[in-house]
Amino acid sequence: MMVRSFRADLETICSQDAQRRAFIDPKSGRVWTYSALLDVVVGFSSVLWNAGVRSGDRVLSLLPNSMEQMVAFLAALWSGVDFCPVSPLSTSEEARRFTQICRGTVALVPDKISANLSRDLSNATKKKLLIPIAVDGDLTRYMVKVPAGLPDSINQSGKLLLFTSGTTSSPKAMVLDGDRLWSSAKAWVGFHSFLGEETRFYNNLPMSYLGGLFNLGLIPLACHGSVVVSDAFSGVTALKFWREAECNGVNTLWLAPTILRSLVSLYKRRRKVGDANTRVRAAFIGMAPIGLAEKHHFEENFDIPLLENFALSETTFLTSEELNSCLKRCPGSVGKVLPWVTLRFSPVEGEASQSEILVKTPFLFDGYLNADGEIALPLTSDGFFRTGDLGEFNEEGSLILKGRCKDVIKKGGYLVSLRDLEEVAEAHPFVSEAAAIGVPHEFYGESPVLCIQLVERASSSREALADLKLLLMNTLAKFKWPDEIIAMESLPKTETGKVQKRVLKTWIDSRRGLKDSVRLQ
């Protein structure tokens, strides 16, 4: 499948649909047409240029969900600059570490930022430079004359770097090519024929992840549609979800299981949906597993068809349900393999009944950027990418997900490395060994529990747990915190010394070997 040019396509769309709405910002009350969008994208590119950022450089962004974050992303791709979003929830240590990994040239930060974070970020960027951005929705300040020297054309768009710790001890970043991301968006729109210029999405997914930038940024542009920009979904925004969607003409949703569960929970308590769902014709859902009963319950309550998909940040979309296929669902089904994807299964060593999903796609990422600056693309000898997910086909040809074989879980749509938790815990002087496991969670779908074995000199397990709890809270973003820290008499191991996590799960269920515990949530 042909890879398209994001820059060329954006300029064409903005010219053809000049007066059509592209972005709606309820917070500022501003509406941005396609013509105005291109103006601010070019204008923001000039801000980067004036700061000494050139094609191929990397820009870090700690901006929250906002028009400024979206325009910064689009401007970076348009001008051939790599864009590295960092969650605003990150600790100062995490932000500094991510900056060092991506070797960022400059960092975009809100105009109000703590002195400590400002110092750490500035010291970690190549130019020792932070660009403060007023997050108020007023993009007219970027509609400026393009400075001399800004290139009229570039050979390739910028790249998107998304941070992950994966399953290894060294943090790294996924490197995604902007033109391939854009081409994946165009292919997705072509597959779902009901997406068109009248489509209006509601963007309340985090813009430090692929969902907020790709699913609800590039895809709306790819169908010549529009998108309402909102804060990242939370307990506060849940209360105004339907009202804001209705007031701004939203007709297509993109949900994570966490969002779905919040909306259903509110409906159960209030028994009032409002009129928003009368306009909504479909909702896509993905990013984390969700049960069949939950999907049916949502559809019955809100009368909105749910279309589930299976995707990884490294690959973008691999499967999808369609409007006419929802009646053929079964537990674990995530639709059929997309036309441009090749999928096969590889038996898991020691698990005869389990097979890992391997894929080929023209929209595969470049690879993982390691701390040494090298980009590594892990493929099998015949060119397939290992997803780390287990699955099989049913008789209808739909993919059935059977769980994960990686040591990474998805908590409410956020990737959490279990190894991250273990390493932080094992750095504590009273912890001799740690093991983190994912357990089912009613709200998040999956959440971590951290089990530790204390050193003999630890005077009190309660004091050690309280101290470790404080260490985790100060070191890791909140969504990475375990639900519970459990002190064990010992961790179950194989003869070779590896922790038996399946046995550990059984022990936790029965509370066998439990000395003490403390909860973080």
Residue pairs with C-beta under 8 A, 6 or more apart in sequence:
1 183
1 187
1 340
1 362
2 183
3 179
3 180
3 183
3 362
4 179
4 182
4 183
4 186
5 157
5 179
5 182
6 77
6 78
6 157
6 178
6 179
6 181
6 182
7 77
7 78
7 153
7 154
7 157
9 182
9 186
10 38
10 41
10 74
10 78
10 221
11 38
13 34
13 221
13 224
14 22
14 34
14 35
14 37
14 38
15 35
15 38
16 224
17 34
17 197
17 224
18 33
18 34
18 35
19 33
19 34
19 35
20 33
20 34
20 197
20 224
20 226
21 31
21 32
21 33
21 34
21 226
22 32
22 33
22 34
22 36
22 37
22 220
22 221
22 226
22 227
23 31
23 32
23 37
23 67
23 70
23 226
23 227
23 228
23 229
24 30
24 31
24 32
24 200
24 226
24 227
24 228
24 229
24 248
25 31
25 32
25 67
25 137
25 228
25 229
26 228
26 229
26 230
26 244
26 247
26 248
27 66
27 137
27 229
27 230
27 231
28 67
28 136
28 137
28 138
29 137
30 67
30 137
30 138
30 139
32 40
32 67
32 139
36 139
36 143
37 71
37 74
39 142
39 143
40 71
40 75
40 139
40 140
40 142
40 143
41 71
41 74
41 75
41 78
42 75
42 78
42 146
42 150
43 139
43 142
43 143
43 144
43 146
44 71
44 72
44 75
44 142
45 75
45 78
45 79
45 81
45 146
45 150
46 142
46 144
46 145
46 146
46 147
46 150
47 75
47 131
47 142
48 59
48 75
48 76
48 79
48 81
48 106
49 79
49 147
49 149
49 150
50 147
51 106
51 127
51 129
51 131
52 105
52 106
52 127
52 129
53 59
53 81
53 105
53 106
54 81
55 79
55 80
55 81
55 151
55 154
55 158
56 80
56 81
56 82
57 81
57 82
57 105
58 81
58 82
58 83
58 84
58 102
58 103
58 104
58 105
58 161
59 72
59 76
59 81
59 82
59 83
59 84
59 104
59 105
59 106
59 107
59 108
60 84
60 85
60 86
60 98
60 99
60 102
60 104
60 106
60 107
60 108
60 121
60 125
61 69
61 72
61 73
61 83
61 84
61 85
61 86
61 107
61 108
62 86
62 88
62 90
62 95
62 107
62 108
62 109
62 110
62 113
62 121
63 69
63 72
63 85
63 88
63 108
63 109
63 110
63 133
63 135
63 207
64 88
64 110
64 135
64 207
64 231
64 232
65 203
65 204
65 206
65 207
65 212
65 229
65 230
65 231
65 232
66 135
66 137
66 207
66 229
67 137
67 139
67 229
68 133
68 134
68 135
68 137
68 139
69 85
69 207
70 203
70 207
70 213
70 217
70 229
71 139
71 142
72 83
72 108
72 133
73 83
73 85
73 160
73 207
73 213
73 217
74 217
75 81
76 82
76 83
76 158
77 83
77 157
77 158
77 160
77 178
77 182
78 157
78 158
79 150
79 151
79 154
79 158
80 151
80 154
80 155
80 156
80 157
80 158
81 158
82 102
82 158
82 159
82 160
82 161
82 175
83 158
83 159
83 160
83 161
84 98
84 102
84 104
84 160
84 161
84 163
84 173
85 160
85 162
85 207
85 208
85 209
85 213
86 94
86 95
86 98
86 99
86 163
86 208
87 206
87 208
87 209
87 477
88 110
88 208
89 477
89 478
89 479
90 98
90 477
91 474
91 475
91 476
91 477
92 114
92 116
92 117
92 120
93 120
93 475
94 476
94 477
95 117
95 120
95 121
96 120
96 121
96 123
96 124
97 171
98 163
98 171
98 173
99 107
99 121
99 124
99 125
100 124
100 371
101 163
101 171
101 172
101 173
101 369
101 371
102 161
102 163
102 173
102 369
103 126
103 373
104 124
104 125
104 126
105 125
105 126
105 127
105 129
106 125
106 126
106 127
106 129
106 130
106 131
107 121
107 122
107 125
107 129
107 130
107 131
108 130
108 131
108 133
109 117
109 118
109 121
109 130
109 131
109 132
109 133
110 132
110 133
110 135
111 132
111 133
111 134
111 135
113 130
113 132
118 130
121 130
122 128
122 129
122 130
134 141
156 177
156 178
156 179
157 177
157 178
157 179
157 182
158 178
159 175
159 176
159 177
159 178
159 366
160 175
160 176
160 178
160 181
160 210
160 213
160 214
161 173
161 174
161 175
161 176
161 369
162 173
162 174
162 176
162 209
162 210
162 313
163 171
163 172
163 173
163 174
164 171
164 172
164 173
164 174
164 313
164 408
164 415
164 417
165 171
165 172
165 417
165 419
165 420
166 172
166 368
166 408
166 417
166 419
167 406
167 407
167 408
167 417
167 418
167 419
168 419
169 419
169 423
170 370
170 371
171 371
172 368
172 369
172 370
172 371
173 368
173 369
174 313
174 314
174 365
174 367
174 368
174 369
175 365
175 366
175 367
175 368
175 369
175 375
176 210
176 313
176 314
176 365
176 366
177 365
177 366
180 362
180 363
180 364
180 365
181 214
181 218
181 316
181 363
182 218
182 222
183 362
183 363
184 214
184 316
184 317
184 363
185 214
185 218
185 219
185 221
185 222
186 222
187 317
187 338
187 340
187 363
188 195
188 219
188 222
188 316
188 317
188 320
189 195
189 219
189 222
189 223
191 320
191 338
191 339
192 307
192 320
192 322
194 281
194 282
194 323
195 219
195 223
195 225
195 252
196 223
196 224
196 225
197 223
197 224
197 225
198 225
198 251
199 220
199 223
199 225
199 226
199 251
199 252
200 220
200 225
200 226
200 227
200 228
200 248
200 249
200 250
200 251
200 252
201 216
201 219
201 220
201 225
201 226
201 227
201 228
201 250
201 252
201 253
201 254
202 216
202 227
202 228
202 230
202 244
202 245
202 248
202 250
202 252
202 253
202 254
203 212
203 216
203 217
203 220
203 227
203 228
203 229
203 230
203 254
204 230
204 231
204 232
204 233
204 237
204 241
204 259
205 211
205 212
205 215
205 216
205 232
205 233
205 254
205 256
205 413
206 212
206 232
206 414
207 213
207 217
207 232
209 313
209 413
209 414
210 313
210 316
211 254
211 256
211 287
211 413
212 232
214 316
215 254
215 284
216 227
216 254
217 227
220 226
220 227
225 252
228 244
228 245
228 248
228 250
230 237
230 244
231 237
233 241
233 256
233 258
233 259
233 262
235 262
238 259
238 262
238 263
238 266
239 266
241 263
241 276
242 273
242 274
242 275
242 276
242 277
243 274
243 276
244 250
245 253
245 276
245 279
245 280
246 274
246 275
246 276
246 279
249 279
250 276
250 279
250 280
251 279
251 280
251 281
252 280
252 281
252 282
252 283
252 284
253 280
253 282
253 283
253 284
253 304
254 283
254 284
254 285
255 263
255 283
255 284
255 285
255 306
256 285
256 286
256 287
256 288
256 412
256 413
257 285
257 287
257 288
257 289
257 290
257 294
257 412
257 413
257 444
257 445
258 288
258 412
258 413
258 443
258 444
258 445
260 285
260 290
260 294
260 298
261 294
261 442
261 443
263 298
263 302
264 294
264 297
264 298
264 301
267 273
267 301
267 302
273 301
273 302
277 302
277 303
277 304
280 302
280 304
281 304
281 305
282 304
282 305
282 306
282 307
282 323
283 304
283 305
283 306
283 307
284 306
284 307
284 308
284 309
285 295
285 306
285 307
285 308
285 309
286 308
286 309
286 310
286 311
286 334
287 311
287 410
287 413
288 410
288 411
288 412
288 413
288 444
288 445
288 446
289 401
289 410
289 445
289 446
290 308
290 445
291 331
292 329
292 330
292 331
292 332
292 333
295 306
295 308
295 329
298 304
298 306
299 305
299 306
299 326
305 323
305 326
306 321
306 326
307 320
307 321
307 322
307 323
307 326
307 335
308 320
308 321
308 333
308 334
308 335
309 317
309 318
309 319
309 320
309 321
309 334
309 335
310 317
310 318
310 319
310 320
310 334
310 335
310 389
310 399
310 401
311 317
311 318
311 319
312 318
312 387
313 365
313 415
314 364
314 365
314 385
315 359
315 361
315 363
315 364
315 365
315 385
315 387
316 361
316 363
317 338
317 341
318 337
318 338
318 341
318 343
318 359
318 361
318 387
318 399
319 334
319 335
319 336
319 337
319 338
319 341
319 398
319 399
320 334
320 335
320 336
320 338
321 329
321 333
321 334
321 335
322 335
325 335
325 336
325 398
328 396
328 398
329 398
330 394
330 396
330 398
330 400
331 400
332 400
332 401
332 402
333 394
333 398
333 399
333 400
334 398
334 399
334 400
334 401
335 398
335 399
336 397
336 398
336 399
337 343
337 399
340 361
340 362
340 363
341 359
341 360
341 361
342 359
342 360
342 361
342 384
343 357
343 358
343 359
343 360
343 399
344 358
344 359
344 384
345 355
345 356
345 357
345 358
345 391
345 392
346 355
346 356
346 358
346 380
346 386
347 354
347 355
347 356
348 354
348 355
348 356
348 390
348 405
354 390
354 402
354 405
355 390
355 391
355 392
356 386
356 387
356 388
356 389
356 390
356 405
357 387
357 389
357 390
357 391
357 399
358 380
358 384
358 385
358 386
358 387
359 384
359 385
359 387
360 383
360 384
360 385
361 385
364 377
364 385
365 377
366 375
366 377
367 375
367 376
367 377
367 378
368 375
368 376
368 377
368 378
369 375
370 376
378 385
378 386
379 385
380 386
388 404
388 405
388 406
388 408
389 401
389 402
389 403
389 404
389 405
389 406
390 401
390 402
390 403
390 404
390 405
391 399
391 400
391 401
391 402
392 399
392 400
392 402
393 399
393 400
394 400
407 417
407 418
407 419
408 415
408 416
408 417
408 418
409 415
409 416
409 418
409 438
409 446
409 447
409 448
410 416
410 445
410 446
411 441
411 444
411 445
411 446
411 447
411 448
411 479
411 480
412 443
412 444
412 445
412 479
414 479
414 480
416 448
416 479
416 480
417 480
418 436
418 437
418 438
418 448
419 436
420 476
420 480
421 434
421 436
421 448
421 450
421 472
421 476
421 480
421 482
422 434
422 435
422 436
422 450
424 471
424 472
424 475
424 476
425 431
425 434
425 436
425 450
425 452
425 468
425 471
425 472
425 485
426 433
426 434
427 471
428 464
428 467
428 468
428 471
429 455
430 454
430 455
430 457
430 458
430 464
430 467
430 468
431 452
431 453
431 454
431 455
431 464
431 468
432 453
432 454
432 455
433 452
433 453
433 491
433 499
434 450
434 451
434 452
434 453
435 450
435 451
435 452
435 491
435 499
435 501
435 504
436 448
436 449
436 450
436 451
436 482
437 448
437 449
437 451
437 501
437 504
437 505
437 508
438 446
438 447
438 448
438 449
439 446
439 447
439 448
439 449
439 483
439 505
439 508
440 446
441 447
441 483
447 482
447 483
448 480
448 482
448 483
449 482
449 483
449 484
449 485
449 486
449 508
450 472
450 482
450 484
450 485
450 486
451 485
451 486
451 488
451 491
451 504
451 508
452 468
452 485
452 486
452 487
452 488
453 487
453 488
453 489
453 490
453 491
454 461
454 464
454 487
454 515
458 464
461 487
461 515
461 516
462 516
462 518
464 487
465 485
465 487
465 516
465 517
465 518
466 518
468 485
469 485
469 518
469 520
472 481
472 482
472 485
472 520
473 481
473 520
481 520
481 521
482 520
483 519
483 520
483 521
484 517
484 518
484 519
484 520
485 517
485 518
485 519
485 520
486 508
486 514
486 516
486 517
487 514
487 515
487 516
487 517
488 507
488 513
488 514
488 515
489 513
489 514
489 515
490 513
491 499
491 504
492 499
492 500
492 503
492 504
492 507
493 499
493 500
494 500
506 512
507 513
507 514
508 514
